[in-house]
Amino acid sequence: MNFYLENDDWKLLLINKNKMITNALDHLISYDDLLVNAIETRRWLNVEDTCKYWIEILDQYLWWILPSELVVIWADTWVWKSEIAYSIAIENARRWKKVLLMSLEWDINEIAYRHLQKEINKKSFVKTISYRFNLDENIYTKEDEAYEEIEKNVKENLLIYNKQEIPSLEFISNLIDVMKDHVDMIIIDHLHYIHNSWDNETMLIWEIMRKLKHLTDNIKKPIILMSHLKYRALDKDPTENDLYWSSNIKKEATTLILLSRMAKHNREWMMDDEILNNKRYCGTKILIKKSRIWLPLSNFALIYDRYKKDYLHKYSQLLEQESWAKLEDALDFNKALWAK
């Protein structure tokens, strides 16, 4: 490696493996400039303009999804991972945030069907099979009402990647770069559907994580990345070792969230018999394994309603015995919720 320094104009010529830097100032910042920039950025931030999870208990403790966050959500099978991704996208879009959703696993119509059914079930109830196969005699009316409600609130705030092929990492990076000034958040569901030609999957995951973190740092917009946990025994909580290629993921993620199935015996203390024995409801455990923003590593218990495709917030609990966070760590304006 050879260095040539010209003091007059602070030009640095660096030759290293055929890469050349002709001006060091293009790659350096003085600490004073950094402090001024950090202060201006913090003062510019308005929490009302930030995105949220719109899962009540997460928003009480994680607070907001801040610019430059790379949030990784790793989930067991059958804990409605994609539903969470779509819910985050839709709820933020309803509140006038611009969201780009890249659903790489499902047919894009599936997103619309699930959202329409969720909206229908806010006022009445229709089973999935009845909705999909027109077995409810009033389904057209219900669907039209649901569409009008969605159109009124979401409008054009939610953009869906029109999947014509499985995209490469390069394509995703270019698309995000083009859309960076037009969206407030990007959600990718999920990691393992990103096209690659690598033989070494470990290197592939490393490249994806590094590239996405580099993007969040540059565009100052959060990215949420979804994927699957490895299969394991149901009576054990997942750990970072249950991630595929865990070391590369944890290093780059700003926030790491694990969603696991909750065994029945772990739900008995938080549910009444009617819910406990009803297959409509699914116990879910949310484990915060990393947060550079604030939250101490903590676990939460939630109950998911498969029909309404939403969590029963009154059953959501911070598992204090398994957490560093305490009830008093919730946001001040939400503390009244814990008084019940």
Secondary structure, DSSP 8 states (H G I E B T S, - for coil): -EEEEETTTTEEEEEETTEEES-GGGT---HHHHHHHHHHHHHH--GGGSB----HHHHHHT--B-TT-EEEEEE-TTS-HHHHHHHHHHHHHHTT--EEEEE-SS-HHHHHHHHHHHHHTTTS---HHHHHTT-STTHHHHHHHHHHHHHHHHTT-EEE---SS--BHHHHHHHHHHHTTT-SEEEEE-GGGSB---S-HHHHHHHHHHHHHHHHHHH---EEEEEE-----TTS---GGGSTTHHHHHHH-SEEEEEEE--HHHHGGGS-HHHHT-TTEEEEEEEEEEESSS--SEEEEEEEETTTTEE-GGG-EE-GGG-S--GGGS-GGGGGGGG-
